[in-house]
Amino acid sequence: MIELGQHAQFIIWAYVGVFAGLLALVSWTLLDARRTQRRLEALGDPRRDGKS
């Protein structure tokens, strides 16, 4: 395994933090897209009913 030296704990927690932040952003984006899609359907947006 790669030797991380005396700063190994910081490096590992930095990667964990970045991964958690990316996961939060992706989750937020997906949830917001679903919420927006439901709202557009409720408002009767003609672009969301499959007709072009």
N, CA, C and O of each residue as an XYZ file, in Angstrom:
208
protein
N       0.836     -1.183      0.000
C       0.000      0.000      0.000
C       0.880      1.246      0.000
O       2.030      1.202      0.436
N       0.353      2.317     -0.473
C       1.103      3.568     -0.537
C       1.330      4.088      0.891
O       0.422      4.083      1.722
N       2.528      4.522      1.143
C       2.859      5.097      2.451
C       2.471      6.572      2.436
O       3.007      7.357      1.655
N       1.526      6.943      3.314
C       1.040      8.315      3.348
C       1.780      9.179      4.367
O       1.617     10.399      4.379
N       2.574      8.567      5.204
C       3.371      9.328      6.151
C       2.570      9.824      7.338
O       1.522      9.280      7.687
N       3.089     10.857      7.936
C       2.495     11.372      9.167
C       1.171     12.100      8.949
O       0.453     12.373      9.911
N       0.843     12.413      7.718
C      -0.393     13.147      7.410
C      -1.486     12.241      6.863
O      -2.452     12.723      6.271
N      -1.346     10.938      7.054
C      -2.282      9.972      6.496
C      -3.712     10.231      6.957
O      -4.641     10.181      6.151
N      -3.893     10.502      8.217
C      -5.242     10.717      8.740
C      -5.901     11.923      8.061
O      -7.072     11.855      7.687
N      -5.177     13.002      7.903
C      -5.716     14.182      7.233
C      -6.067     13.884      5.782
O      -7.126     14.289      5.303
N      -5.186     13.178      5.081
C      -5.412     12.872      3.671
C      -6.653     11.998      3.502
O      -7.479     12.248      2.624
N      -6.778     10.991      4.331
C      -7.944     10.103      4.236
C      -9.221     10.872      4.518
O     -10.195     10.728      3.780
N      -9.245     11.689      5.569
C     -10.456     12.462      5.889
C     -10.758     13.507      4.818
O     -11.921     13.843      4.596
N      -9.732     14.023      4.157
C      -9.967     14.962      3.063
C     -10.673     14.257      1.900
O     -11.610     14.802      1.317
N     -10.225     13.055      1.569
C     -10.903     12.287      0.519
C     -12.335     11.936      0.923
O     -13.244     12.017      0.098
N     -12.541     11.555      2.160
C     -13.883     11.241      2.653
C     -14.774     12.484      2.541
O     -15.927     12.378      2.124
N     -14.255     13.650      2.904
C     -15.024     14.882      2.824
C     -15.400     15.244      1.399
O     -16.530     15.653      1.135
N     -14.462     15.095      0.488
C     -14.736     15.397     -0.918
C     -15.784     14.433     -1.464
O     -16.706     14.852     -2.165
N     -15.652     13.147     -1.149
C     -16.621     12.156     -1.606
C     -18.008     12.469     -1.046
O     -18.998     12.386     -1.774
N     -18.091     12.823      0.227
C     -19.380     13.164      0.838
C     -19.981     14.408      0.184
O     -21.188     14.459     -0.057
N     -19.153     15.403     -0.104
C     -19.634     16.612     -0.760
C     -20.161     16.334     -2.161
O     -21.208     16.853     -2.545
N     -19.447     15.524     -2.920
C     -19.897     15.166     -4.265
C     -21.193     14.363     -4.217
O     -22.097     14.584     -5.023
N     -21.279     13.439     -3.280
C     -22.495     12.646     -3.127
C     -23.680     13.545     -2.774
O     -24.783     13.351     -3.287
N     -23.456     14.516     -1.907
C     -24.525     15.445     -1.530
C     -24.971     16.284     -2.732
O     -26.169     16.486     -2.927
N     -24.033     16.768     -3.529
C     -24.392     17.573     -4.700
C     -25.153     16.764     -5.744
O     -26.125     17.256     -6.318
N     -24.726     15.537     -5.995
C     -25.418     14.687     -6.963
C     -26.822     14.363     -6.456
O     -27.784     14.421     -7.223
N     -26.947     14.025     -5.186
C     -28.255     13.719     -4.610
C     -29.178     14.920     -4.679
O     -30.348     14.787     -5.039
N     -28.668     16.078     -4.341
C     -29.465     17.307     -4.363
C     -29.948     17.601     -5.792
O     -31.100     17.982     -5.997
N     -29.068     17.423     -6.763
C     -29.421     17.669     -8.154
C     -30.512     16.709     -8.623
O     -31.466     17.127     -9.278
N     -30.376     15.421     -8.289
C     -31.382     14.440     -8.695
C     -32.728     14.718     -8.034
O     -33.768     14.652     -8.690
N     -32.715     15.024     -6.755
C     -33.967     15.323     -6.061
C     -34.623     16.583     -6.612
O     -35.843     16.631     -6.768
N     -33.833     17.585     -6.902
C     -34.374     18.826     -7.452
C     -34.953     18.603     -8.849
O     -35.984     19.180     -9.192
N     -34.296     17.773     -9.652
C     -34.808     17.483    -10.992
C     -36.150     16.768    -10.910
O     -37.064     17.074    -11.676
N     -36.274     15.828     -9.997
C     -37.555     15.128     -9.831
C     -38.640     16.076     -9.355
O     -39.772     16.030     -9.836
N     -38.289     16.936     -8.406
C     -39.268     17.900     -7.892
C     -39.715     18.850     -9.001
O     -40.900     19.162     -9.112
N     -38.781     19.305     -9.810
C     -39.102     20.207    -10.920
C     -39.971     19.497    -11.955
O     -40.915     20.087    -12.481
N     -39.660     18.244    -12.247
C     -40.453     17.490    -13.211
C     -41.893     17.328    -12.716
O     -42.833     17.509    -13.490
N     -42.071     16.992    -11.455
C     -43.419     16.854    -10.911
C     -44.172     18.175    -10.951
O     -45.368     18.205    -11.241
N     -43.477     19.258    -10.662
C     -44.138     20.561    -10.683
C     -44.548     20.948    -12.102
O     -45.640     21.478    -12.306
N     -43.684     20.690    -13.081
C     -44.032     20.987    -14.470
C     -45.232     20.156    -14.920
O     -46.114     20.660    -15.616
N     -45.266     18.891    -14.526
C     -46.410     18.053    -14.881
C     -47.684     18.574    -14.233
O     -48.746     18.559    -14.856
N     -47.593     19.036    -12.990
C     -48.765     19.557    -12.287
C     -49.263     20.849    -12.937
O     -50.462     21.129    -12.928
N     -48.360     21.620    -13.490
C     -48.740     22.873    -14.129
C     -49.211     22.666    -15.567
O     -49.686     23.603    -16.210
N     -49.078     21.433    -16.070
C     -49.551     21.135    -17.414
C     -48.601     21.561    -18.503
O     -49.042     21.968    -19.578
N     -47.317     21.479    -18.258
C     -46.326     21.830    -19.278
C     -46.430     20.860    -20.452
O     -46.252     19.657    -20.261
N     -46.711     21.341    -21.646
C     -46.881     20.437    -22.787
C     -45.598     19.725    -23.208
O     -45.671     18.716    -23.910
N     -44.447     20.206    -22.809
C     -43.195     19.562    -23.173
C     -42.966     18.286    -22.364
O     -42.137     17.467    -22.761
N     -43.653     18.090    -21.267
C     -43.410     16.952    -20.405
C     -44.373     15.800    -20.649
O     -44.282     14.790    -19.952
N     -45.287     15.902    -21.601
C     -46.251     14.824    -21.812
C     -45.868     13.899    -22.961
O     -46.672     13.057    -23.362
N     -44.659     14.037    -23.499
C     -44.178     13.158    -24.545
C     -44.506     13.613    -25.954
O     -44.116     12.953    -26.917
N     -45.207     14.712    -26.096
C     -45.545     15.238    -27.420
C     -44.545     16.325    -27.806
O     -44.217     17.194    -26.999
N     -44.074     16.269    -29.029
C     -43.107     17.277    -29.478
C     -43.776     18.321    -30.331
O     -43.117     19.250    -30.799
